[in-house]
């Protein structure tokens, strides 16, 4: 991806001081590769997760492509915001994500005058049914993986769902952790311990022996590296037809949501659930435990507030 870095002075003669000042002014608000690199380094210093950093970079390049080497001003940034909304290609939450990345970069650069407001979004009261990944869907997916002879995928799906892990945290499920029945999770500058259900521990120990894994990460490549997020996503999507599960419902993070909903239905302890999931705010946890639209409708009907 090429970014226009400089505006070249047309004249071949020695430039007057005023020309240099004009060039500096034009370059002040240009997003260069060097500035992006420095921004990335700052995110690393803040100990942001690799997935978070990659998302910031992807979202920031939306603005880079729109600017196309032009020097930014508030009018251009507002036009970018308007283009995102009016294109019809993005959901409001996605647009806000792009704007947050831009604002974060502007703050880093000291370009506070370029910051724009995000769009207000009313929090959903329930999960739309077409995105409601149920325990029945989950079991069908695991059964399909087993039938296909993909033991690793079947156990990987169950490990994420039975423990409530992020995909990035799978690499902390090591041989030693499985033997102890507890994994030490480090993510987003925080540490927490998660217990492995005994039934999962039993199946993982069998898998470790079968594959001859002596130490290190359980779910890894032949070279011992953690499995790539996109490959896990593709493998899960490939199971959908065989399992008879809607592809739109199936992605790794929905397994973590299913854990949250199932745990909360049993315990009704949102504080404990937030600790298990590694959330810094209970407000984040609330998003995970929303009921489905069908369940919400049933509750409305039970209120018996409509009569004739």
C-alpha positions, 0 to 999 in steps of 0.5 A, spaced: 500 500 500 503 506 497 502 512 501 504 519 498 509 522 502 511 528 500 509 534 495 515 535 490 516 543 489 515 544 481 521 549 481 528 546 480 531 552 483 533 553 490 527 554 494 525 560 498 524 560 506 517 561 505 517 555 500 519 550 506 514 553 511 509 551 506 511 544 505 512 543 512 505 546 513 502 541 507 506 535 510 503 536 518 497 532 517 499 527 512 499 520 514 506 517 512 508 510 513 513 512 519 508 515 523 503 509 522 510 505 524 511 510 530 503 509 532 504 501 532 510 502 536 506 506 541 500 501 542 506 495 543 509 499 549 502 500 552 502 492 551 496 492 547 494 485 544 497 483 537 490 482 535 488 489 537 494 492 534 492 489 527 485 491 528 487 498 529 492 498 523 486 495 519 481 500 521 486 506 520 488 504 513 481 505 511 482 513 512 489 512 509 486 510 503 480 515 503 486 521 504 490 518 498 496 522 500 492 528 502 494 533 508 488 532 513 483 537 515 477 537 519 473 538 513 476 532 510 475 527 516 468 529 516 467 527 509 471 521 511 466 519 516 460 521 512 462 517 506 463 511 511 455 512 513 452 513 506 456 508 502 451 503 505 457 498 506 458 498 513 454 497 520 454 503 525 459 499 530 464 498 524 464 505 522 465 507 529 471 502 530 474 506 524 473 512 527 476 510 534 482 508 530 483 515 527 481 518 533 486 514 537 491 516 531 490 523 532 491 523 539 497 520 538 500 525 533 497 531 537 492 532 532 486 533 537 483 538 532 481 533 527 478 528 532 470 527 530 465 524 534 462 517 533 455 515 532 451 513 538 448 506 538 442 504 542 445 497 545 441 491 543 436 488 548 437 481 545 441 477 540 437 477 533 436 469 532 440 469 526 446 470 530 444 466 536 449 460 536 445 455 541 448 449 545 444 445 540 448 448 534 455 447 538 454 440 539 452 438 532 458 442 530 463 438 535 459 431 532 461 433 525 468 434 527 469 428 530 465 424 524 470 427 519 476 425 523 478 431 526 480 430 533 484 436 534 478 441 531 473 437 535 477 438 542 479 445 540 472 447 539 470 444 546 476 447 549 474 454 547 467 453 549 468 449 556 473 454 558 470 461 555 477 462 552 479 468 547 482 464 541 488 468 542 488 465 549 488 458 546 496 458 546 496 458 554 493 451 554 499 447 554 501 440 556 503 442 563 496 446 564 492 440 562 496 436 567 495 441 572 487 442 570 488 449 570 491 454 565 495 461 567 492 466 562 495 472 560 492 477 556 491 485 555 496 486 561 492 482 566 493 475 568 487 470 571 487 462 572 482 458 569 480 451 571 479 446 565 473 441 566 475 434 568 472 431 562 475 436 558 482 435 561 481 427 560 480 428 553 486 433 552 490 428 556 488 422 551 489 427 545 496 429 548 498 422 548 496 420 541 499 426 538 506 425 542 506 432 544 511 432 550 511 439 552 508 446 550 502 448 546 497 443 545 493 446 539 499 448 535 502 447 528 507 442 526 513 447 527 510 448 534 507 455 533 500 457 535 494 456 530 492 462 526 486 465 528 484 465 520 485 458 519 481 456 525 475 460 523 476 457 516 476 450 519 469 451 523 466 454 517 467 448 513 464 444 518 457 448 517 454 444 511 456 437 514 453 439 521 447 443 518 448 449 522 448 456 519 454 459 517 453 466 519 452 463 527 459 460 527 465 463 528 470 462 534 468 468 539 461 465 539 463 459 543 466 464 548 459 467 548 455 461 549 460 459 555 458 466 558 450 465 557 450 458 559 455 460 566 450 466 567 444 461 567 447 457 572 450 462 577 446 468 576 453 471 578 455 476 573 461 479 577 464 472 577 463 471 570 466 477 568 473 475 572 472 468 569 472 472 562 477 477 564 473 483 562 475 489 565 468 492 566 461 488 567 458 492 562 462 488 557 460 482 560 452 484 559 453 484 552 455 477 552 449 474 556 443 477 552 438 473 551 435 471 544 430 474 540 425 468 542 427 468 549 425 475 549 419 474 546 417 469 551 418 473 556 414 479 553 408 474 552 408 471 559 407 478 562 400 478 560 399 485 558 395 484 552 388 483 552 381 484 548 
